Amino acid sequence: MCGIAGIVDLIGSRAFDPAIVRRMAETIFHRGPDDDGYFFRPGLAMANRRLSIVGLEDGRQPIHNEDRSVSVVFNGELFDYPEIRTELIAKGHRFRTHCDTELIPHLWEEHGEGMLERLRGQFAIALWDGPQRLLVLARDRFGICPLYWTRQKLAEGEVLLFASEIKALLASGLLPARPDPRGINHVFTFFALPGPVTCFAGVNCLLPGRYLKVLLGSRGSGVERQGPARVEEHVYWQIDFPDRGEEEWHGFRRWGSNASSPLIDAYEAVMQRAVERRLRADVPVVSYLSGGVDSSVVVALACAQRRLDHKGPIPTYTISVQDPSLNERSQAAEVAQHLGASQVVVDFGQQDMLNTYPDLIRAAEGPVIDTSCAALLMLARAVHGDGYKVALTGEGADEWLAGYSWYKIHRLLSCLDAIPGLQFSHHARRAYLRLTGAPKFPWDIVRKVEATIGGPNAWLNLYGLFGSQKLRFFSEAMWEQLADHNPYADLQLNLDRARKWHPFNRSLYLGARVMLPGLLLASKGDRVAMNSSVETRYPFLDEDVFAFLAPLHPVWKMRGLRDKLIQRYLADRWLPHSVAWRRKGMFRAPLDGFHVDVPTFADQLLSPESLRKTGYFDEAAVAHWRSAFRNMPPRSNQRTMVEMGLVGVVATQLWHHTYIGGSLADLPAWKPPPVGSPKCQPSGAV
């Protein structure tokens, strides 16, 4: 993958200072240390930092069509590049490189905006159509590659800036770093940042499956532009499921008790193809391996494909969390030994988490509550340190196949509602919240949230429990700023379709909309991997894999309390039976490092002076719960929730110190690199 950035004049067609765009690109040098490229036109400037993976020798961006009327900077991979290239050549298109980026200008010539529906892979794109004076910014279907944008009014007019990371927008010097309380509210609701809201005021995250059209208008004689620019947001793809009652059973009653179903044969073929595509690269590819069923299936299928290509088993990388209850090292070793794959193990202890957290917040550009993200940052460093650029991973399967424990909890609670009109599950949830000591949410808020997302949902059991921490820690000033902000309304869910689905699929949808792009593909994916110049690839997020799984009846995904049924039947063909049917273990890291062996910077961030400077949190509440949680039963849900809330407070304070204003702790604040940094000298422009 790579990094892209740019700026467009929405009022006139002035030439931008090249130093601005070069500073934006240098700020994301880590996303593309191999090469750079710049594109300047009246009213437009674009930049690319390249991590060379396909077409190593001739893939410098921007890349153009034959007459250079269409130009592209691109972040990502198009996995069906060889097939589509052959089709385009047959239609008369001429290619000058061996890079997948070159598909884009030619597909634009063929299909215009319909091009996006034909792109397969993970991507963030900036495309300039000169004759139309049109800039298109687009993001892939599931949100693997990030893309941020902002409109800023300046003394000279108005500009639109875009970049793969927010720090590149800040580096332009045209965007003031100011907090958006709505983003912090998202973090304390979803422990994720699903977009479009970010923690930076005025900065938008382009949602998965969407694109922006920036229409600059036409040139007249002696006049650079006629009329102001138009900025339009469009949807080219959305997650969809069948209407309730139209799901596909595929003979479950006959085949559902064993792995011999023809459906498993078909699923195996789709997954094999997805893995084969993601092994395509002009550099070696490795794989993450946790020992769970999802990453193990990916490694098994990758090893099989590499045998067909006359190569050895794929190298694997595993995190070993130094906590007996969280360590999956032995499970991963069992899989690696079974497949004959080499294994690199990266130890991750409490001190590693504390030492790495400031780097994690700098990479993520928002508060991160899931401490295991720091472990994955270290894992990517190990991959990069061994000279690799590409790693496969098993993320995405849990989203399509209900791999989280709260699906089981929701199913059990739903049994209490068997009598129509008597929703005993609501009372059970409230009783559980009282037992955990969680603050009480007004019942009308629960009803409002359910209405916003189309009805009861498995994820609300988790979000409701964690979201109660806002009532513990937010200050009065924070509540005043948020007013009646409903973070669920920001999600822009497709409720017209969702209300027609099976309730099970509505839960899958919310997870795929929130957890997937907001955490797993961001703070746990792209941001921590690309921080070390490593591209992560996701076979379970292949377009054909989703299209295969989405129509299936929920019973193939969760039977009783057994999750990921079809996945486990597939795994039984490739892995030891004990691995295929192993209970899901959440990949977590210890939480209590900030509160037991307290590092100096955490004490500084949580001091009354620092809390008053930011104004997000109640000083007395933070002091009380820092003391009180130590007397709670170890590993109890109450203690876990309070710890997560406190980690959220530390992470938010650390984010503010890093990006909004220093002086909260003895840690370096972020600042853009100086223009012309020796490691980032620009190579030229077109």
C-alpha positions in Angstrom: 0.0 0.0 0.0 0.9 3.6 -0.1 -0.1 7.1 1.1 -1.8 9.8 -0.8 -2.5 13.5 -0.1 -3.6 16.5 -2.0 -5.3 19.9 -2.1 -7.8 21.5 -4.4 -9.0 25.1 -4.8 -12.8 25.3 -4.5 -13.0 28.9 -5.5 -10.3 29.7 -8.0 -7.4 28.0 -9.8 -4.4 29.4 -8.0 -1.2 27.5 -8.0 -0.4 26.0 -4.6 3.0 26.3 -3.0 4.6 22.9 -3.7 6.2 22.9 -0.2 2.7 22.5 1.3 2.0 19.2 -0.6 5.5 17.9 -0.1 5.2 18.5 3.6 1.9 16.6 3.6 3.6 13.7 1.8 6.7 13.7 4.0 4.5 13.4 7.0 3.3 10.0 5.8 6.7 8.8 4.7 6.2 5.6 6.7 3.3 4.6 4.3 5.6 4.7 1.3 9.4 4.8 1.9 10.3 3.5 -1.5 9.3 6.3 -3.8 7.3 9.5 -4.2 5.5 11.5 -6.9 3.8 14.8 -7.3 1.1 16.2 -9.6 0.5 19.9 -10.0 -2.2 21.6 -12.1 -3.9 25.0 -11.7 -6.0 24.7 -8.6 -4.9 21.1 -7.8 -1.9 19.3 -6.3 -1.6 15.6 -5.5 1.1 13.5 -3.9 1.9 9.9 -3.4 4.3 8.0 -1.1 4.9 4.5 -2.5 5.4 1.2 -0.8 6.4 -0.9 -3.9 4.8 -4.3 -3.9 3.6 -4.8 -7.5 5.5 -3.5 -10.5 8.6 -2.7 -8.5 10.6 -0.9 -11.2 8.0 1.1 -13.0 5.1 1.9 -10.6 5.9 5.5 -9.8 2.8 7.6 -9.3 0.9 9.6 -10.5 -0.1 7.2 -13.3 -2.0 8.4 -16.4 -3.9 7.1 -19.4 -2.4 7.3 -22.9 -3.0 11.0 -23.5 -2.4 12.0 -19.8 -5.9 13.4 -19.5 -6.7 11.2 -16.6 -4.2 11.0 -13.7 -4.3 8.9 -10.5 -2.6 8.6 -7.1 -3.5 5.4 -5.4 -3.2 3.6 -2.1 -3.9 -0.2 -2.0 -4.0 -3.3 -4.2 -6.3 -4.4 -7.0 -6.0 -8.2 -6.7 -7.5 -9.1 -10.1 -5.0 -6.9 -11.9 -3.7 -9.5 -14.3 -7.1 -10.5 -15.6 -8.5 -7.0 -15.9 -5.3 -5.8 -17.6 -5.7 -8.5 -20.3 -9.3 -7.4 -20.9 -8.3 -3.8 -21.3 -5.5 -4.5 -23.7 -7.9 -6.5 -25.8 -10.1 -3.3 -26.0 -7.2 -1.3 -27.3 -5.7 0.3 -24.1 -2.0 0.6 -23.9 -0.1 0.0 -20.7 3.3 1.5 -19.9 3.9 -0.2 -16.5 3.4 -3.5 -14.6 1.7 -1.8 -11.7 -2.0 -2.4 -10.8 -2.5 1.3 -10.4 -2.5 1.7 -14.1 -5.9 -0.2 -14.3 -7.7 2.8 -12.8 -7.3 5.5 -15.5 -8.2 3.0 -18.2 -11.2 1.7 -16.3 -12.3 5.3 -15.9 -12.1 5.8 -19.6 -14.3 2.7 -20.1 -16.9 3.1 -17.3 -16.6 6.5 -15.6 -18.0 6.4 -12.1 -19.2 2.9 -12.8 -15.5 1.9 -12.5 -15.7 1.8 -8.8 -18.2 -1.1 -8.9 -15.6 -3.1 -10.9 -12.6 -2.5 -8.7 -11.7 -5.5 -6.5 -9.4 -5.2 -3.6 -8.5 -2.6 -1.0 -8.0 1.0 -2.0 -8.1 4.7 -1.5 -8.1 6.7 -4.8 -7.6 10.2 -6.0 -8.4 10.5 -9.7 -8.2 13.7 -11.8 -10.1 13.9 -15.0 -8.6 17.0 -16.7 -11.2 17.6 -19.5 -14.1 17.4 -17.0 -12.1 19.3 -14.3 -13.3 16.6 -11.9 -11.5 15.1 -8.9 -12.8 11.8 -7.6 -11.9 10.5 -4.1 -13.0 6.9 -3.4 -12.6 4.3 -0.7 -12.9 0.5 -0.9 -16.1 -1.4 0.1 -15.1 -2.4 3.7 -12.8 0.4 4.7 -9.4 -1.3 4.6 -7.6 1.8 3.3 -8.2 5.1 5.1 -9.0 8.4 3.5 -9.7 11.7 5.3 -10.8 15.0 3.9 -11.7 18.5 5.1 -12.9 21.8 3.7 -11.1 24.9 5.0 -12.0 28.6 4.4 -8.9 30.7 4.0 -8.4 34.4 3.4 -7.8 33.6 -0.3 -10.9 31.4 -0.6 -11.8 27.8 0.2 -9.8 24.6 -0.3 -10.4 20.9 0.1 -7.6 18.8 1.5 -7.4 15.0 1.5 -4.9 12.4 2.8 -4.5 8.9 3.9 -3.8 10.1 7.5 -5.0 13.1 9.4 -1.5 14.1 10.3 -0.9 14.9 6.7 -3.8 17.3 6.7 -2.4 19.0 9.8 1.0 19.2 8.2 -0.4 21.4 5.4 -0.6 24.3 7.9 -4.1 25.0 6.6 -6.0 23.0 9.2 -6.0 24.0 12.9 -5.8 21.1 15.3 -9.0 21.4 17.3 -10.9 18.6 19.1 -14.4 17.4 18.1 -16.2 16.1 21.3 -18.4 13.9 19.0 -15.4 11.8 18.1 -14.5 11.3 21.8 -18.2 10.4 22.3 -17.8 7.7 19.6 -14.7 6.3 21.3 -16.6 6.0 24.6 -19.6 4.5 22.9 -18.1 2.0 20.4 -14.4 2.0 21.6 -13.9 2.7 17.9 -14.0 5.5 15.4 -16.2 4.3 12.6 -16.5 7.7 10.8 -17.5 9.9 9.3 -16.9 11.8 12.6 -13.3 12.0 13.8 -11.7 13.4 16.9 -10.5 16.5 14.9 -13.0 19.3 14.3 -13.7 19.7 10.6 -12.1 16.4 9.5 -14.2 13.7 7.9 -13.4 10.1 7.3 -14.8 9.0 3.9 -17.0 6.0 4.6 -16.4 2.6 3.1 -18.1 2.1 -0.3 -18.4 5.9 -1.0 -16.7 8.5 -3.1 -16.5 12.3 -3.4 -16.9 14.2 -6.6 -15.3 17.6 -6.6 -16.5 19.4 -9.7 -14.4 22.4 -10.4 -16.4 23.7 -13.4 -15.2 24.6 -16.9 -12.6 27.1 -18.1 -13.8 30.1 -20.1 -11.8 32.4 -22.4 -9.5 34.4 -20.1 -11.3 33.0 -17.0 -9.8 30.1 -15.2 -13.1 28.8 -13.8 -16.8 29.5 -14.0 -18.7 29.3 -10.8 -17.9 27.7 -7.4 -16.9 24.1 -7.1 -19.4 21.4 -6.1 -18.6 18.7 -3.6 -20.9 15.7 -3.7 -20.8 12.5 -1.8 -22.1 9.3 -3.4 -22.6 5.6 -2.4 -21.4 3.1 -5.0 -21.7 0.0 -2.7 -23.4 -1.0 0.5 -23.6 -4.1 2.7 -26.8 -6.0 1.9 -28.5 -9.2 3.1 -31.6 -11.0 1.8 -35.0 -10.0 3.0 -36.1 -12.1 6.0 -37.4 -15.5 4.9 -35.4 -15.4 1.6 -32.1 -16.6 3.1 -30.5 -19.7 1.5 -30.6 -22.9 3.5 -28.5 -25.1 1.1 -29.9 -28.3 2.5 -28.9 -27.6 6.1 -31.2 -30.1 7.6 -29.5 -32.8 5.5 -25.9 -31.6 5.6 -25.8 -29.4 8.7 -24.4 -32.1 11.1 -21.2 -32.8 9.1 -18.6 -31.2 6.9 -19.6 -33.1 3.7 -22.0 -30.5 2.5 -21.6 -29.3 -1.1 -21.8 -25.8 0.4 -18.6 -26.4 2.2 -17.0 -27.5 -1.1 -18.1 -24.2 -2.6 -17.0 -22.1 0.4 -13.6 -23.8 0.3 -13.2 -22.9 -3.4 -14.1 -19.2 -2.8 -11.7 -19.0 0.2 -8.9 -20.7 -1.8 -9.4 -18.1 -4.6 -9.4 -15.2 -2.1 -6.1 -16.4 -0.5 -4.5 -17.0 -3.9 -5.3 -13.4 -5.0 -3.8 -12.0 -1.8 -0.6 -13.9 -2.3 0.0 -12.0 -5.6 3.0 -9.7 -5.1 6.4 -9.1 -6.4 7.8 -9.3 -2.9 7.5 -12.1 -0.3 4.3 -12.5 1.7 3.9 -13.6 5.3 0.9 -14.2 7.5 -0.2 -13.4 11.1 -1.1 -16.4 13.1 -3.0 -16.3 16.4 -3.9 -19.9 16.7 -7.6 -19.2 16.4 -9.6 -20.8 13.6 -9.7 -17.8 11.3 -6.0 -17.0 10.9 -5.3 -20.7 11.0 -7.5 -21.3 8.0 -5.8 -18.5 6.1 -2.3 -19.9 6.8 -3.5 -23.4 5.8 -4.9 -22.3 2.5 -1.8 -20.1 1.9 0.5 -23.0 2.5 -1.5 -25.1 0.1 -1.4 -22.4 -2.6 2.3 -22.0 -2.2 2.8 -25.7 -2.7 1.1 -25.4 -6.0 3.5 -22.6 -6.8 6.4 -24.8 -5.8 7.2 -22.7 -2.7 7.6 -23.7 0.9 5.0 -22.9 3.7 4.2 -19.3 4.3 6.2 -17.7 7.2 4.1 -16.8 10.2 4.2 -14.2 12.9 2.6 -14.6 16.4 2.1 -12.3 19.4 2.8 -13.9 22.7 0.9 -11.9 25.4 2.7 -12.4 28.7 -0.4 -13.2 30.6 -1.3 -16.9 31.1 -5.0 -16.2 30.5 -4.4 -14.3 27.3 -1.5 -16.1 25.7 -2.2 -18.0 22.5 1.4 -19.0 21.8 0.9 -22.7 22.2 -2.2 -22.8 20.0 -0.4 -21.0 17.3 2.6 -23.3 17.6 0.3 -26.3 17.2 -1.0 -24.9 13.9 2.4 -23.9 12.6 3.8 -27.3 13.4 0.8 -29.1 11.7 1.4 -27.1 8.5 5.2 -27.1 8.6 5.3 -23.3 8.7 8.1 -21.3 10.3 7.0 -19.2 13.2 8.4 -15.9 14.6 7.0 -15.1 18.1 7.0 -11.6 19.5 6.6 -11.3 23.2 4.3 -8.6 24.5 4.2 -7.8 28.2 2.7 -5.0 30.4 5.9 -2.9 30.1 5.9 -3.3 26.3 2.3 -2.0 26.3 3.2 1.0 28.4 6.3 1.8 26.3 4.5 1.5 23.0 1.2 3.3 23.8 2.4 6.8 22.9 3.5 5.5 19.5 0.2 3.8 19.1 -1.8 7.0 19.8 0.5 8.8 17.3 -0.2 6.2 14.7 -3.9 5.9 15.3 -4.6 9.6 15.5 -7.3 9.0 18.1 -7.8 7.5 21.5 -7.3 3.7 21.5 -8.9 1.7 24.4 -8.0 -1.8 23.0 -4.5 -2.3 24.4 -3.9 -5.3 22.0 -3.5 -2.7 19.2 -0.1 -1.9 20.8 0.8 -5.6 20.4 0.0 -5.5 16.7 2.1 -2.4 16.3 5.0 -4.4 17.7 4.2 -7.4 15.5 4.3 -5.2 12.4 7.7 -3.8 13.5 9.0 -7.4 13.7 7.7 -8.1 10.2 9.3 -5.0 8.8 12.5 -5.7 10.7 12.8 -9.0 8.9 12.5 -7.3 5.5 8.9 -8.1 4.7 6.2 -5.7 3.4 3.0 -7.8 3.1 1.2 -9.9 5.8 -2.1 -11.8 5.5 -4.5 -11.7 8.4 -7.7 -13.4 9.5 -9.8 -10.3 10.3 -13.3 -10.1 8.9 -14.5 -13.6 9.6 -16.0 -12.7 13.0 -18.0 -9.9 11.3 -19.6 -12.2 8.7 -20.0 -15.3 11.0 -21.0 -13.9 14.4 -17.7 -14.8 16.1 -18.2 -12.6 19.2 -19.5 -13.7 22.5 -22.2 -11.0 22.7 -24.0 -12.8 19.8 -24.4 -15.7 22.2 -25.5 -13.5 25.1 -28.0 -11.8 22.8 -29.4 -15.1 21.7 -29.9 -16.3 25.3 -31.5 -13.0 26.4 -33.8 -13.1 23.4 -35.2 -16.4 24.6 -36.7 -14.4 27.5 -38.9 -12.5 25.0 -40.7 -15.6 23.8 -44.0 -14.3 25.1 -45.2 -11.5 22.8 -45.4 -8.1 24.4 -43.3 -9.0 27.4 -39.7 -8.0 26.9 -38.1 -9.7 29.9 -34.7 -9.4 28.2 -34.7 -5.6 28.9 -35.2 -6.2 32.6 -32.4 -8.9 32.6 -30.0 -6.4 31.0 -30.8 -3.7 33.5 -30.4 -6.2 36.4 -27.0 -7.2 35.0 -25.9 -3.6 34.7 -26.9 -3.1 38.4 -24.8 -6.1 39.4 -21.8 -4.7 37.6 -22.2 -1.3 39.2 -22.7 0.4 35.9 -24.4 3.8 36.0 -28.0 3.8 34.9 -28.9 5.0 31.4 -32.3 6.6 31.1 -34.6 4.0 29.4 -35.7 6.5 26.7 -32.1 6.7 25.5 -32.1 2.9 25.0 -35.3 3.1 23.0 -34.0 6.0 20.9 -30.8 4.1 20.1 -32.8 1.0 19.1 -34.9 3.1 16.8 -31.8 4.6 15.2 -30.3 1.2 14.3 -33.5 -0.6 13.3 -34.3 -2.5 16.5 -32.7 -4.7 19.2 -29.1 -5.6 18.3 -26.5 -7.9 19.8 -23.9 -5.2 19.8 -26.0 -3.0 22.2 -25.2 -5.5 25.0 -21.5 -4.5 24.6 -21.9 -0.9 23.7 -24.5 -0.3 26.4 -22.2 -1.7 29.1 -19.1 0.1 28.0 -21.0 3.3 27.1 -22.1 3.6 30.7 -18.5 4.7 31.4 -19.4 8.1 29.9 -21.7 8.6 32.9 -18.8 7.9 35.2 -16.1 10.0 33.7 -17.4 12.8 31.4 -17.4 16.3 32.9 -20.4 18.6 32.9 -18.7 20.8 30.3 -18.3 17.7 28.1 -22.0 16.9 28.4 -22.9 20.5 27.6 -20.8 20.4 24.4 -22.4 17.1 23.3 -25.9 18.3 24.0 -28.2 15.7 22.5 -25.6 14.1 20.2 -26.5 10.6 19.3 -23.4 8.8 18.0 -25.6 6.0 16.4 -27.2 8.6 14.1 -23.7 9.5 12.7 -23.4 6.0 11.3 -25.7 6.7 8.4 -27.1 3.2 8.4 -29.2 2.0 5.5 -32.3 1.4 7.6 -34.7 1.0 4.6 -32.9 -2.3 3.8 -31.9 -3.3 7.4 -35.5 -3.4 8.6 -36.3 -6.0 6.1 -33.5 -8.4 7.2 -33.4 -11.1 9.7 -32.5 -9.5 13.1 -29.3 -11.7 13.1 -28.1 -10.0 10.0 -28.9 -6.5 11.4 -26.4 -7.4 14.2 -23.8 -8.5 11.6 -24.4 -5.2 9.8 -23.8 -3.0 12.8 -20.5 -4.8 13.6 -19.4 -4.5 10.0 -20.2 -0.8 10.0 -18.6 0.0 13.3 -16.1 -2.5 14.6 -14.6 -3.5 11.3 -13.6 -0.1 9.8 -13.5 1.7 13.2 -11.1 -0.6 15.0 -10.1 -3.8 13.3 -9.0 -2.2 10.0 -7.8 1.0 11.6 -6.1 1.0 15.0 -5.7 -2.8 14.8 -5.0 -2.9 11.1 -3.8 -0.2 8.6 -2.6 2.3 11.1 -0.4 0.1 13.2 0.8 -2.0 10.2 1.6 1.0 7.8 3.3 2.7 10.7 6.0 0.2 10.0 5.5 0.1 6.2 3.7 -3.2 6.2 0.6 -3.9 4.1 -2.0 -6.2 5.7 -4.3 -8.2 3.4 -7.7 -9.7 4.4 -9.0 -12.8 2.5 -12.2 -12.8 4.5 -12.9 -9.3 3.1 -12.7 -10.6 -0.5 -15.8 -9.4 -2.4 -16.6 -13.0 -3.4 -16.3 -14.2 0.1 -18.8 -11.7 1.4 -21.2 -12.3 -1.6 -21.0 -16.0 -0.8 -21.7 -15.7 3.0 -24.3 -12.9 3.0 -27.2 -14.8 1.5 -26.8 -17.9 3.8 -29.4 -18.6 6.5 -28.1 -17.6 9.9 -28.1 -21.2 11.0 -24.9 -21.7 8.9 -23.3 -19.0 10.8 -24.5 -19.7 14.3 -26.3 -22.9 15.4 -27.5 -22.7 18.9 -24.5 -21.2 20.7 -21.9 -22.6 18.3 -20.5 -19.7 16.2 -19.0 -19.7 12.7 -20.4 -23.2 11.8 -19.5 -23.1 8.1 -16.0 -21.8 9.0 -15.4 -24.6 11.4 -16.5 -27.3 8.9 -14.0 -25.8 6.5 -11.3 -25.7 9.1 -11.9 -29.4 9.9 -10.6 -30.3 6.4 -7.3 -28.5 6.9 -6.5 -28.3 10.6 -6.5 -30.5 13.7 -10.1 -31.1 14.9 -9.2 -29.4 18.2 -8.2 -26.2 16.3 -11.3 -26.2 14.1 -13.6 -26.4 17.0 -11.7 -24.4 19.6 -13.7 -21.7 21.4 -13.1 -18.2 20.2 -10.7 -16.3 22.4 -10.7 -12.6 22.2 -7.3 -11.2 21.4 -6.7 -8.9 24.3 -3.8 -7.5 26.2 -3.7 -6.5 29.9 -5.6 -3.4 30.8 -4.3 -2.6 34.3 -0.8 -1.4 33.4 -1.9 2.3 33.5 -3.4 1.8 37.0 -1.3 -0.7 38.9 2.4 -0.1 38.0 1.5 3.4 37.0 3.9 5.0 34.5 4.9 8.6 35.1 3.1 9.9 31.9 -0.2 8.3 33.0 0.0 10.1 36.4 0.7 13.3 34.6 -2.1 12.9 32.1 -4.6 12.1 34.9 -3.5 14.9 37.2 -6.2 17.5 38.1 -4.2 20.1 36.2 -4.2 18.1 33.0 -7.8 17.1 33.3 -8.8 20.7 33.8 -6.8 21.8 30.7 -8.7 19.4 28.4 -12.1 19.6 30.2 -13.3 16.3 28.9 -13.4 14.4 32.2 -14.6 14.9 35.8 -11.5 15.3 38.0 -13.1 13.9 41.2 -14.6 10.9 39.3 -11.3 10.0 37.8 -9.5 10.2 41.2 -12.3 8.1 42.9 -12.3 5.3 40.3 -8.5 5.1 40.1 -8.6 4.2 43.8 -11.8 2.2 44.0 -11.2 -0.2 41.1 -8.3 -1.8 43.0 -10.7 -3.2 45.6 -12.9 -4.8 42.9 -12.7 -8.6 42.4 -10.0 -9.5 39.8 -11.3 -10.1 36.3 -14.8 -9.2 37.3 -16.9 -7.4 34.7 -17.2 -4.4 36.9 -13.5 -4.1 37.3 -13.0 -4.7 33.5 -15.4 -2.0 32.6 -13.9 0.6 35.0 -10.4 -0.3 33.8 -11.5 0.2 30.2 -13.1 3.5 31.1 -9.8 4.6 32.8 -7.8 3.5 29.8 -10.1 5.6 27.6 -9.4 8.6 29.8 -5.7 8.0 29.6 -5.8 7.5 25.8 -7.9 10.6 25.3 -5.6 12.7 27.4 -2.6 11.3 25.5 -4.2 12.0 22.1 -4.9 15.6 23.2 -1.4 16.0 24.4 0.0 14.5 21.2 -2.1 16.4 18.6 -4.1 19.3 20.2 -1.7 20.8 22.7 1.3 19.5 24.6 2.2 20.3 28.2 0.0 17.5 29.7 2.9 15.1 30.2 6.7 14.7 29.7 6.2 13.1 26.3 6.9 14.6 22.9 4.0 16.1 21.1 3.6 15.4 17.4 4.8 17.9 14.8 5.3 17.6 11.1 8.7 16.9 9.7 10.6 19.9 8.2 10.2 20.3 4.5 13.2 18.8 2.7 14.0 16.3 5.4 17.0 14.3 4.1 15.1 11.0 4.1 12.2 12.4 2.1 13.7 14.5 -0.7 11.1 14.8 -3.5 11.8 13.0 -6.7 10.0 15.4 -9.0 6.5 16.3 -10.3 4.4 15.9 -13.4 
